[in-house]
C-alpha cells in the first residue's frame, strides 16, 4: 500500500485550527470573561410511563462564547447540560444577572450544544474564543469552568494523557476523545479546555467513575465537526459511518481463510446495514476485507496510523466526513484486490440512543402499552445493572441488529394497564411484538395503522420467544382504551397524538 497521503490524514483530522500559530495569545482576562455559567431546569419524561414527566431538577454547568460562521456569537456547552431543559439561564463572570438562553443545536452523540442569547447586553465585552490544534501527548492544558464547591471561575491544570476513541456516556457513542489528568467535576461540564496559547483545544464533558484526576475532553476536531455540521445544514445531523459491522483479524488462521498472505492486514465486513448507502448499492459485501481507507492502511486490530507513536480506530477517520462524502476503500474480495468508492452516511438507529429532547412515543390499545425500544427505556429498566430478566436480556440483544428499512423499530409491550377485559394479560411486560393478526409489525406507526384499518373481530398480538398470544375483542377496543386512560389520567392514547385529537 502507498504511504499515508500528505495532508489527507491526519492533516484534516489532527491539525484542525482556525487560528495561526503566529497569532498572539488572548489575554487571560479576556478568556476568563468569555466563560459563562449555565443554570438549567430539567423536565425529563418518564421513560416507563411516557405520558408523564419526572419531577423537575436543576443543574449548573459551564460554557463559553464562540463565533459560528453564518450564525454569529453563540454559547457552546455540553448537550447533557441542557438535556430536556425547560429553562436555561446564562450568567457572565462577575455578574449577578442571569439571562435566558435557548437551545439552537443539540448533538447528543458528541455531547455538544449551541445556545443563543437574544439580549444584546449579554454580549457586551465578551469575545469569542479561538480554536487551536489538537494537542499532543503530554501537552499542558487548563480546564476552565464553574465546578461545584463555589461560585467563582475555576482553573484546573493538567496534561494530555492520550487521544483515542472513547464511549461518550451521554448517548453511548464511540468518538475520538482526549484523556487528561485534570479532574473534571460536576459543574465543569461544557467548559473550555485551553492550551498554553489560550486557544480552545476541547470541551470538558465527563470523568472516569471511581478514579482520581482522570477527565475526558471532546477534542477540537469533534467540536469543529459539530459546528460545521450546524453551519452546513442549519441543524445537527450526526456523525457518519460506513454502515457495516466489522470483525478484527488478529488470528492468522482467520486471515488465511480469507486469502490473506504474508503481512496482509485489514478488517472483515461481518454485516452490511441495508439502510446504508453501501447496503443499498451493494458496493460492500459480507466477507470483504478492508485493507485501506483513502490510502490509509488498516491494521488487523481495526486501527490506522494517527500521529507519531499513536493509532486510532478507523471509525475516527470516517467520522470526520459529512453526509454524502465519499471514501475510497481498497478491498480484498474473493482473493482479488478491488477498489470501491462508497458514500458515508449517518446511520439510522433501529434502537435509538435518545429521542432528541422529545417525549418517547407510545400507543395504548385496550390497556396494552406499546413503545419503540430505546436506550433510555433500557436504562430506566436497569438493563446494565445487576440481575436482569430474560426478557430484558433479549431486548438488550436487539440493540445489535440492523434495520431492514429506515423507520423500522423494535415495538415492545412495556406493560398492561389492568381492565376487566384484559384479565390474564396483566403480568405481560418487556416483550418484543413481532406480529399483529399474522402480519409483521415494523414500527409503532405501522402497528397503529394496521389496528386502525383492521376489520377483523379479534386482535391477535404475537411476541418473540415462548410467549402465549394476547387476543382481544376489536369491537370493545376504543371503549376499553378510553376507560383505561381516564382511570390513569393519561391525556392521549398515543404520542405523538393524532392531529384530530383534542389537546
C-alpha positions as CSV (number, residue, x, y, z in Angstrom):
1,X,0.0,0.0,0.0
2,X,1.2,3.6,-0.6
3,X,2.2,5.7,2.4
4,X,-0.4,7.9,4.1
5,X,-1.0,10.8,1.7
6,X,0.5,14.0,2.9
7,X,-2.2,16.3,4.5
8,X,-5.0,13.9,3.8
9,X,-4.7,12.1,7.1
10,X,-4.1,13.1,9.8
11,X,-3.9,16.6,8.2
12,X,-7.7,17.3,8.2
13,X,-8.1,15.3,11.4
14,X,-5.4,16.2,13.9
15,X,-4.4,19.7,12.8
16,X,-7.8,21.5,12.6
17,X,-7.2,25.0,13.7
18,X,-9.0,28.3,13.0
19,X,-6.0,30.4,14.1
20,X,-2.4,30.6,13.1
21,X,0.4,29.6,15.4
22,X,1.8,33.1,15.0
23,X,-1.4,34.7,16.4
24,X,-0.7,36.3,19.8
25,X,-2.2,34.6,22.8
26,X,-5.5,36.1,24.0
27,X,-5.3,37.9,27.3
28,X,-6.1,35.8,30.3
29,X,-8.8,38.2,31.4
30,X,-10.5,38.2,28.0
31,X,-10.5,34.4,28.0
32,X,-12.0,34.2,31.5
33,X,-14.7,36.8,30.6
34,X,-15.8,34.5,27.8
35,X,-16.5,31.6,30.1
36,X,-20.1,31.6,31.4
37,X,-22.1,29.6,34.0
38,X,-25.2,27.9,32.8
39,X,-28.2,27.2,35.1
40,X,-30.7,24.8,33.7
41,X,-34.0,23.4,34.9
42,X,-34.7,19.9,33.5
43,X,-38.0,18.3,32.9
44,X,-37.3,14.8,31.7
45,X,-40.1,12.4,30.6
46,X,-40.7,9.2,32.5
47,X,-39.4,6.5,30.1
48,X,-41.6,3.8,31.7
49,X,-44.8,5.9,31.9
50,X,-44.2,8.1,28.9
51,X,-47.3,10.2,29.3
52,X,-45.8,11.7,32.5
53,X,-42.8,13.9,33.3
54,X,-40.5,13.4,36.2
55,X,-40.0,15.9,38.9
56,X,-38.1,19.0,37.8
57,X,-34.4,19.0,38.6
58,X,-31.7,21.7,38.4
59,X,-28.1,21.7,37.3
60,X,-25.2,24.1,37.0
61,X,-22.6,23.8,34.2
62,X,-20.2,25.8,32.1
63,X,-20.0,27.2,28.6
64,X,-18.1,29.7,26.5
65,X,-18.5,32.1,23.7
66,X,-17.8,31.0,20.1
67,X,-18.3,32.6,16.7
68,X,-20.2,30.3,14.3
69,X,-19.9,31.5,10.6
70,X,-23.4,32.4,9.3
71,X,-24.9,32.4,12.8
72,X,-22.8,34.7,14.9
73,X,-21.9,34.6,18.6
74,X,-23.2,31.6,20.5
75,X,-22.6,29.7,23.8
76,X,-21.0,26.3,23.3
77,X,-21.6,23.8,26.1
78,X,-22.4,20.1,26.7
79,X,-25.7,18.5,25.5
80,X,-26.2,16.9,28.8
81,X,-26.1,20.3,30.5
82,X,-29.3,21.3,28.8
83,X,-30.9,18.0,28.0
84,X,-34.7,18.2,28.4
85,X,-34.2,21.7,29.7
86,X,-37.4,23.7,30.4
87,X,-35.4,26.8,31.3
88,X,-31.8,27.7,30.7
89,X,-30.2,30.8,32.1
90,X,-26.6,32.0,31.5
91,X,-24.5,34.1,33.8
92,X,-21.4,36.1,32.9
93,X,-18.3,36.1,35.1
94,X,-18.5,38.7,37.9
95,X,-22.2,39.5,37.2
96,X,-25.3,38.8,39.2
97,X,-27.8,38.8,36.3
98,X,-28.9,35.6,34.7
99,X,-30.3,35.9,31.2
100,X,-32.5,33.4,29.4
101,X,-30.9,31.3,26.6
102,X,-32.5,28.8,24.1
103,X,-31.0,25.7,22.6
104,X,-30.3,26.2,18.9
105,X,-28.5,22.9,18.1
106,X,-28.1,19.7,20.1
107,X,-25.6,16.9,19.4
108,X,-26.3,14.1,21.8
109,X,-23.7,11.8,20.2
110,X,-20.9,14.3,20.7
111,X,-22.4,15.8,23.9
112,X,-22.3,19.3,22.5
113,X,-25.0,22.1,22.3
114,X,-25.2,25.6,21.0
115,X,-27.2,28.2,22.9
116,X,-28.5,31.5,21.7
117,X,-28.9,34.6,23.9
118,X,-31.1,37.2,22.4
119,X,-30.3,40.0,24.9
120,X,-27.6,42.1,23.2
121,X,-26.4,43.4,26.5
122,X,-25.2,39.9,27.4
123,X,-22.6,40.0,24.6
124,X,-21.0,43.4,25.6
125,X,-17.4,42.9,26.5
126,X,-17.2,39.2,25.5
127,X,-15.0,38.0,22.7
128,X,-15.4,34.6,21.1
129,X,-12.6,32.2,21.9
130,X,-10.4,30.9,19.1
131,X,-9.7,27.2,18.4
132,X,-6.2,25.7,18.4
133,X,-4.8,22.5,17.0
134,X,-5.4,19.1,18.6
135,X,-2.9,18.8,21.5
136,X,-0.3,16.1,21.7
137,X,0.5,13.7,24.4
138,X,2.0,15.5,27.5
139,X,0.9,18.9,26.3
140,X,-0.2,21.1,29.2
141,X,-3.9,22.3,29.2
142,X,-6.1,24.2,31.5
143,X,-9.8,23.4,32.2
144,X,-11.9,26.5,32.8
145,X,-15.4,26.4,34.4
146,X,-17.6,26.6,37.4
147,X,-17.4,23.3,39.2
148,X,-19.3,22.5,42.4
149,X,-17.9,24.0,45.6
150,X,-18.0,27.7,44.8
151,X,-19.4,30.4,42.5
152,X,-16.2,31.8,41.0
153,X,-14.5,30.7,37.9
154,X,-12.1,27.8,38.5
155,X,-8.9,26.9,36.6
156,X,-7.5,23.3,36.8
157,X,-4.3,22.4,35.1
158,X,-3.1,19.1,33.7
159,X,-1.6,17.3,30.8
160,X,-3.0,15.3,27.9
161,X,-2.6,11.6,28.7
162,X,-3.8,10.1,25.4
163,X,-6.1,10.6,22.4
164,X,-8.2,7.6,21.4
165,X,-11.8,6.5,20.7
166,X,-13.9,6.5,23.9
167,X,-17.6,6.0,24.7
168,X,-19.4,9.2,25.2
169,X,-21.7,8.2,28.1
170,X,-24.5,10.7,27.2
171,X,-25.6,8.7,24.1
172,X,-23.3,5.7,24.2
173,X,-21.5,6.7,21.0
174,X,-17.8,6.0,20.4
175,X,-15.9,9.1,19.2
176,X,-12.4,10.4,19.5
177,X,-11.7,11.9,23.0
178,X,-8.8,13.3,24.9
179,X,-7.9,11.9,28.4
180,X,-6.3,14.4,30.7
181,X,-5.0,14.1,34.3
182,X,-7.0,17.2,35.5
183,X,-10.2,16.5,37.4
184,X,-13.5,17.3,35.7
185,X,-16.0,17.7,38.5
186,X,-19.8,18.4,38.5
187,X,-20.3,21.9,37.0
188,X,-17.1,21.8,34.9
189,X,-19.0,20.1,32.0
190,X,-19.2,22.3,28.9
191,X,-16.2,24.5,29.9
192,X,-13.3,25.2,27.5
193,X,-10.0,23.3,27.7
194,X,-7.3,25.7,26.5
195,X,-3.6,25.2,25.6
196,X,-0.6,27.3,26.5
197,X,-1.6,29.9,23.9
198,X,-5.1,30.1,25.4
199,X,-6.7,28.5,22.3
200,X,-9.6,26.1,22.8
201,X,-8.5,22.5,22.2
202,X,-11.6,20.8,23.6
203,X,-14.6,20.9,25.8
204,X,-14.7,19.2,29.2
205,X,-17.5,16.6,29.3
206,X,-17.1,13.5,31.6
207,X,-14.8,11.9,34.1
208,X,-13.9,8.3,35.0
209,X,-16.0,7.0,37.9
210,X,-14.1,5.7,40.9
211,X,-10.8,7.2,39.6
212,X,-9.0,10.3,40.7
213,X,-7.8,13.0,38.3
214,X,-8.9,11.4,35.1
215,X,-11.1,13.5,32.9
216,X,-12.3,13.4,29.3
217,X,-12.4,16.2,26.8
218,X,-14.3,16.5,23.5
219,X,-11.4,17.3,21.2
220,X,-11.3,20.3,19.0
221,X,-11.7,18.2,15.8
222,X,-15.0,16.8,17.0
223,X,-16.1,20.3,18.2
224,X,-15.3,21.8,14.8
225,X,-17.2,19.0,13.0
226,X,-20.2,19.7,15.1
227,X,-20.1,23.4,14.4
228,X,-19.5,22.8,10.6
229,X,-22.4,20.4,10.6
230,X,-24.7,23.1,12.1
231,X,-23.4,25.7,9.7
232,X,-23.9,23.5,6.6
233,X,-27.3,22.1,7.5
234,X,-28.8,24.6,9.9
235,X,-29.0,21.8,12.5
236,X,-27.0,18.9,13.9
237,X,-27.3,15.8,11.7
238,X,-24.8,13.4,13.3
239,X,-21.5,11.6,12.6
240,X,-21.1,9.3,9.6
241,X,-20.2,5.7,9.3
242,X,-19.7,3.1,6.6
243,X,-22.8,1.2,7.8
244,X,-21.0,-2.1,8.4
245,X,-20.2,-4.4,11.3
246,X,-16.5,-5.4,11.3
247,X,-14.6,-8.4,12.5
248,X,-11.0,-7.9,13.6
249,X,-8.4,-10.2,12.0
250,X,-5.8,-10.8,14.7
251,X,-5.9,-14.6,14.2
252,X,-3.6,-15.8,11.4
253,X,-5.9,-18.8,10.6
254,X,-8.8,-16.4,10.1
255,X,-6.7,-14.3,7.8
256,X,-5.6,-17.3,5.7
257,X,-9.2,-18.4,5.3
258,X,-9.8,-15.1,3.6
259,X,-6.9,-15.5,1.2
260,X,-4.6,-13.1,3.1
261,X,-1.0,-14.0,2.8
262,X,2.2,-12.7,4.3
263,X,1.9,-9.3,6.0
264,X,-1.5,-8.6,4.5
265,X,-3.7,-6.8,7.1
266,X,-7.2,-5.4,7.3
267,X,-10.7,-6.0,8.9
268,X,-13.5,-8.1,7.6
269,X,-17.0,-6.9,6.8
270,X,-19.2,-9.1,9.0
271,X,-22.6,-7.5,8.0
272,X,-23.8,-4.6,5.9
273,X,-26.6,-2.3,7.1
274,X,-29.3,-2.5,4.5
275,X,-30.2,1.2,5.1
276,X,-26.7,2.4,4.4
277,X,-25.5,3.6,1.0
278,X,-23.1,0.6,0.9
279,X,-26.1,-1.7,1.6
280,X,-28.5,-0.1,-0.9
281,X,-25.9,-0.1,-3.7
282,X,-24.2,-3.4,-3.0
283,X,-20.8,-1.7,-3.0
284,X,-19.8,-3.7,0.1
285,X,-20.4,-7.3,0.7
286,X,-20.1,-9.7,3.6
287,X,-16.5,-11.2,3.9
288,X,-15.0,-8.2,2.1
289,X,-11.6,-7.3,3.7
290,X,-11.0,-3.6,4.1
291,X,-7.2,-3.1,3.8
292,X,-7.1,0.7,3.3
293,X,-9.3,3.7,3.5
294,X,-8.4,6.7,1.3
295,X,-4.9,5.1,1.0
296,X,-4.5,4.8,4.8
297,X,-3.6,1.2,5.8
298,X,-5.9,-0.6,8.2
299,X,-4.3,-2.9,10.7
300,X,-5.7,-6.3,11.8
301,X,-7.0,-4.7,15.0
302,X,-9.0,-2.1,13.1
303,X,-6.7,0.8,13.8
304,X,-4.9,3.3,11.5
305,X,-1.8,5.5,11.9
306,X,-2.6,8.8,13.6
307,X,0.4,10.7,14.7
308,X,3.9,9.6,15.6
309,X,3.5,6.7,18.0
310,X,-0.3,7.0,18.0
311,X,-3.0,4.9,16.4
312,X,-6.8,5.3,16.5
313,X,-9.8,3.2,15.3
314,X,-10.6,3.6,11.6
315,X,-14.1,4.8,12.6
316,X,-12.4,8.0,13.9
317,X,-11.4,8.8,10.3
318,X,-14.8,8.1,8.9
319,X,-16.4,10.3,11.5
320,X,-14.5,13.3,10.1
321,X,-16.7,13.1,7.0
322,X,-20.2,14.6,6.3
323,X,-23.3,13.1,4.9
324,X,-22.8,12.4,1.2
325,X,-19.0,12.5,1.3
326,X,-17.2,9.5,-0.3
327,X,-14.3,7.4,0.8
328,X,-12.1,5.1,-1.4
329,X,-11.8,1.6,0.0
330,X,-9.1,-0.9,-1.0
331,X,-10.7,-4.3,-0.6
332,X,-9.7,-8.0,-0.8
333,X,-12.7,-9.7,-2.3
334,X,-12.7,-13.4,-3.2
335,X,-8.9,-13.3,-3.1
336,X,-8.6,-10.3,-5.5
337,X,-7.8,-6.7,-4.9
338,X,-10.6,-4.2,-5.8
339,X,-11.2,-0.6,-5.1
340,X,-14.6,0.9,-4.4
341,X,-15.8,4.5,-3.9
342,X,-18.6,4.5,-1.4
343,X,-20.6,7.2,0.3
344,X,-20.7,7.5,4.0
345,X,-23.9,8.5,5.9
346,X,-25.3,9.0,9.4
347,X,-26.6,5.5,10.4
348,X,-30.2,5.0,11.2
349,X,-30.6,3.5,14.6
350,X,-33.2,0.8,15.0
351,X,-32.9,1.2,18.7
352,X,-32.4,5.0,19.2
353,X,-30.0,6.3,21.9
354,X,-32.2,9.3,22.6
355,X,-35.5,11.0,21.5
356,X,-33.9,14.3,20.6
357,X,-35.3,16.0,23.7
358,X,-38.9,14.9,22.9
359,X,-41.1,12.6,24.8
360,X,-40.9,8.9,23.8
361,X,-43.6,7.6,21.5
362,X,-46.2,5.2,22.9
363,X,-49.5,3.6,21.9
364,X,-52.2,2.3,24.2
365,X,-54.5,-0.4,22.9
366,X,-57.1,-1.9,25.3
367,X,-54.7,-1.3,28.2
368,X,-51.7,-2.7,26.3
369,X,-48.9,-0.1,26.4
370,X,-46.6,-0.3,23.3
371,X,-43.3,1.7,22.9
372,X,-40.4,1.5,20.5
373,X,-37.4,0.0,22.2
374,X,-34.8,2.7,23.1
375,X,-31.6,3.1,25.2
376,X,-33.4,5.4,27.7
377,X,-36.1,2.8,28.3
378,X,-33.4,0.1,28.8
379,X,-31.5,2.4,31.2
380,X,-34.7,3.0,33.2
381,X,-35.2,-0.7,33.4
382,X,-31.7,-1.0,34.8
383,X,-30.7,-3.2,31.9
384,X,-27.0,-2.6,32.6
385,X,-27.3,-3.2,36.4
386,X,-27.1,-6.4,38.3
387,X,-29.8,-9.1,37.8
388,X,-32.0,-8.7,34.8
389,X,-34.9,-10.8,33.5
390,X,-34.6,-13.0,30.4
391,X,-37.0,-10.6,28.6
392,X,-34.7,-7.6,29.3
393,X,-31.7,-9.7,28.2
394,X,-33.4,-10.4,24.9
395,X,-34.2,-6.7,24.4
396,X,-30.6,-5.9,25.0
397,X,-29.6,-8.2,22.2
398,X,-31.9,-6.4,19.8
399,X,-29.6,-3.4,20.0
400,X,-27.1,-5.2,17.8
401,X,-29.4,-5.7,14.8
402,X,-29.6,-3.7,11.6
403,X,-32.9,-2.2,10.4
404,X,-34.1,-3.6,7.1
405,X,-35.7,-0.3,6.2
406,X,-35.5,3.2,7.6
407,X,-38.3,3.7,10.1
408,X,-38.1,0.1,11.4
409,X,-38.4,-0.1,15.2
410,X,-38.4,-2.8,17.9
411,X,-42.0,-2.4,19.1
412,X,-42.2,-3.5,22.8
413,X,-45.1,-4.3,25.1
414,X,-43.8,-2.5,28.2
415,X,-46.8,-3.2,30.5
416,X,-50.5,-3.9,30.6
417,X,-52.8,-1.5,32.4
418,X,-55.4,-3.7,34.1
419,X,-59.0,-3.8,32.9
420,X,-61.8,-6.4,33.3
421,X,-61.5,-7.1,29.5
422,X,-57.7,-7.9,29.6
423,X,-57.7,-10.2,32.6
424,X,-54.9,-12.8,32.4
425,X,-52.5,-10.5,30.5
426,X,-51.6,-8.0,33.3
427,X,-48.3,-9.7,34.0
428,X,-47.0,-9.3,30.5
429,X,-44.1,-6.9,30.3
430,X,-41.0,-6.1,28.3
431,X,-42.0,-8.3,25.3
432,X,-41.0,-7.8,21.6
433,X,-44.1,-7.6,19.5
434,X,-43.4,-9.3,16.1
435,X,-46.9,-9.8,14.6
436,X,-50.4,-8.4,14.7
437,X,-53.1,-10.6,13.2
438,X,-50.3,-12.6,11.5
439,X,-48.8,-9.5,9.8
440,X,-45.2,-8.4,10.7
441,X,-45.0,-5.3,12.8
442,X,-42.3,-2.9,11.5
443,X,-42.8,0.1,13.7
444,X,-45.2,1.7,16.2
445,X,-46.7,3.8,13.5
446,X,-47.2,0.7,11.4
447,X,-48.9,-1.1,14.3
448,X,-51.3,1.9,14.8
449,X,-52.2,2.0,11.1
450,X,-52.9,-1.8,11.0
451,X,-55.1,-1.6,14.0
452,X,-56.9,1.4,12.6
453,X,-57.6,-0.2,9.3
454,X,-58.4,-3.7,10.7
455,X,-61.9,-5.0,10.4
456,X,-61.4,-8.5,11.9
457,X,-63.4,-9.4,15.1
458,X,-60.3,-10.3,17.2
459,X,-56.9,-8.6,17.7
460,X,-54.1,-11.2,18.0
461,X,-50.7,-10.0,19.2
462,X,-47.8,-12.4,18.8
463,X,-44.5,-11.9,20.6
464,X,-40.9,-13.2,20.2
465,X,-39.9,-16.2,22.2
466,X,-42.1,-18.8,24.0
467,X,-44.8,-16.3,25.0
468,X,-48.6,-17.0,24.6
469,X,-50.6,-14.9,22.3
470,X,-52.7,-11.9,23.5
471,X,-56.2,-12.0,22.0
472,X,-58.7,-9.2,22.5
473,X,-62.1,-8.1,21.1
474,X,-61.8,-5.5,18.3
475,X,-65.3,-4.0,18.9
476,X,-64.6,-3.1,22.6
477,X,-61.1,-1.6,21.9
478,X,-61.9,2.1,21.8
479,X,-64.1,2.0,24.9
480,X,-61.6,0.0,26.9
481,X,-58.7,2.2,25.8
482,X,-60.6,5.4,26.8
483,X,-61.6,3.9,30.1
484,X,-58.1,2.9,31.0
485,X,-56.8,6.3,30.0
486,X,-59.4,8.0,32.2
487,X,-58.5,5.9,35.2
488,X,-54.8,6.7,34.9
489,X,-55.1,10.3,33.9
490,X,-53.5,9.7,30.5
491,X,-54.3,12.6,28.2
492,X,-53.7,10.8,24.9
493,X,-54.0,7.2,23.8
494,X,-50.8,7.7,21.7
495,X,-47.9,10.1,21.3
496,X,-47.3,11.9,19.1
497,X,-51.1,12.4,19.3
498,X,-53.2,12.1,16.1
499,X,-53.9,15.6,14.6
500,X,-57.6,15.1,15.1
501,X,-57.3,14.6,18.9
502,X,-58.2,17.3,21.3
503,X,-55.4,18.8,23.3
